[in-house]
């Protein structure tokens, strides 16, 4: 049985919503993208030096990875 599919934009929006709940101090300016690989996908992040230097950045990136792992088990990318 296949997983339901979401667009990249939907997955990124879901990740941002969950990030606000789990890491409310996450700095703005973190860019989240979807990296596809075969039948799977994962989130990648990017940020400028000023964003990387802000408090909460490492925690936010770690949480985005965890959120991606969780969502990757539930959804495919359409």
N, C-alpha and C positions, 0 to 999 in steps of 0.2 A: 504494500500500500504506500503510495507516494504522499509526501508531505504537502500541505497547502502552499501555494506560492505567493510571495509578496514582491512588489517592486523594490528596487534599491532605495528609492525615496521613502517608501513605507517602512522599510527596515531601519533606515537611519533615523526617521522620526520616532520610531519605537525606542531606539537606543537612547536618543536624546531625552525622551520622557523618563525613561528608567534611570538615566544618569542624574537627572535633577532630583529624583527621589533618594537615591543612594549616596550621591556626593553633591549636596546642595552648594558647596563652595567651589565646585568645578569652574575654572575660568572660562569666559567666553573666548572664542577664537580657535577652538579645537575643531579641525576639519575631519569629518568621518567619511570614509569611502568604503565601498564593498569590493573585495578582491575575490574573484572567482577562480576556482581551481578544480577542474573535472566536475564531479558531482557535488562538490562542497563549496563553501564560501566562508569568508571571515572579514571582520572589520579591520581597517587600517586607519591610523590617525596621523595627522600632520598639524604643525603649529609653528608660528614664528617664534623667534627667540624670546620676545617679551612675554608671550603666553606661556612658554615652557618654564620661564623663571617664576611664574606666579604660584602662590601657595595652592595646593590642591591639584596641581597638574598631574603629578605621578599617580595619585590615587584615582583621578579621573580616567587616565589611560588604562590602568589596571582594571577598573570597573568596566570600561568599554570592551575589553578583551573578554571578561567574564560574561557580559551581556551577549556578546557575539556568539560565544560558545553555547549559551542557553538558547538563543534564537535560532542558531544553526541546526539544533536538534529538532526544532519545531517547524521551520519553514525553509522552503527552497526559494531561490531568486528567479523571478519571472523575467 
